[in-house]
C-alpha cells in the first residue's frame, strides 16, 4: 500500500497557515475541550492502521516528517461539535481536488486556535459556542478504505493538543473501586499479552531461559496507541529499561492513590507533575521495530515487584 500524504496524516503547508493566520496565540495548558464527535465522548485518538498512526508526533512521509496534529476517531457521517467557543473561519482545503473529504474549518477563541479537517461545517463564519453542533464527519472511507475514520485536529501554533482533548476526570469517578482504568486505547479490559515467539506476558512467566521470572504484566497495546493513567498520582522519570537508546527505551513512574507503578515502552506526554486517573499519559512506542512479530504491549511493573494483575482486571467478570 502506498503511503499517502494529506492533512489527516501530515501537517498543513506553511503557506496555508501564513495566508490564514496573522498570529498564533499560545494554547492554554489547564483547560479541556468538549467532545468533538458523537459516539466518542472521551475524544479517543486513532491508533495505527495501514495508513499510519494518529498520535501527535507520529511518523509521516516514510519517517521524513512528523504528525503535527491529533486524529480524533469519528465515524463517517457523525455529528461534529465545537470543542470551545470562538470565531469560525474557512473553508480550509488541503487536497484542492474536490475529493470527498477536502473540507474543514478553523475556530479561534477562548485562548485557543484550532483547525478541524475532514469535516463539513454547517457554516464557515460567525460565532459558535462550546458543545454546539459544528457540522458532520465526511466520508473518509470513500477516499481511504479501511482507515480508522477521524477528524484531523491541529493547533494553529503546531503545539500538541492531546492534553486539551482529554476530558477532566471528576474525583468521584477516580476511586470507584481498586481496579485501575484502561491503560491503552483499543484495550478497554486491559487484556494481557499471551505467548509469542519472544515469551509470555503474564506475571511470573519464565525469563532468561527459565533462570528468571517476569515480575511485571504485559498489557496489549498497538504501536502508536494512546496510553492513559491507570490511577491518579505523581509522575517521575524518565524510566529506562534497555539503556541502549532503542526505539522503545522510555517510560514513566506513577505514585499515588495507594499504588506505585512503572509503565515501560511508552513515551509519556511529560515526566513530572500530577496526573488524574484516565487522563492521557502518552503513546505506545514502536515495539515492532525492535521485536518484529511480538504482541505489542506496555510493560507494567509494580514498584515493589508484586503482581499487578488483579488491579488491571478492569470490568472482567461483570
Steps between C-alpha positions, in 0.01 A plus 500: 500500500636840406537739792289806447581855596204719587380714785361211699850348496740793465520864599344775293734689265644804668375727223142405586553605859671820391201604293239407758662607826645830604612369837520171688368550853656274762277208591378498860634216710234435764167472320329213327304515178150362455414179316574538127313208343176323587577146608842597641431675834864483616655620171680169449796533268556278199762233554682348202366355176652428161506872419690608812441601864288781645704620795684832509857458374431175313719437195391644166652491151683170570666646810602829339231698680291502818126519556429849637138425584290239678245273330181475707292193410172590331270280291412615149188715514514556878411837654798722584493751788702812582774424756489856637326832432643726232494651154478280191698555180541294187463297295828315539600294197800273489460278196367774271359221285141486619523155652243384756691617811663823380330735745551646845477807721703702750379612844679781685393606848506420874880520484522229233534471124438167328433358155256210462546325168312226310168638624229709334392789724147637489656843446848643456456834678345648812504409866458151642464380859679214672304179446284649223454295183776597258441267205538139396781254437573449131510153332866415556444135408424608142850645468700268729320164535576324827648800679381588852279794408596811692504878530848647458538752787794740473589792725575811296838533675583133430510416874368167629123510566485156664461620861229746394301219339501292818193554717567583862412202719280600796646391838181304567581277202868455576465263797186300427687178586853365527522412132708718276367680194554370147868553423494488118255623237347200326540272804219601741544193726880520526538165324836343579737377232499124457801317360693566179847411372656744745328366813183547706350810659350375825652564842756236593558380141846349439778735394865444405442137390327416827764654727281799584135600540296783349432739789251704300197468273491581128178681402424479128533833323537574128803700391412870503185457709406751771598399855301608807585534869371194691451704819558853631844589625833670455720435196876448508748394236616429244524129576740312270499120475735414216750785549599475135294777343287267291159607371310378809743593779275744682245499780370673811408427862173595670470506879173578675153372600672227701688368195841534339558369148745529212363503143767416246527504120288816486584864441323716759362845428713616793722343766403710801194650664159372608273289278141382543363150451397456136690806377721464192844393617677459167522260207619148433846481342575303178574159653478325163818681392696337781320165526327424167198275545468541877162581654557873560444588863563732793724347767328578832704440813405576859778688678514226766501224232165364622240366255285779343263261319201543735513880466512473120198270469267789424145397428568126482242271657237774505 
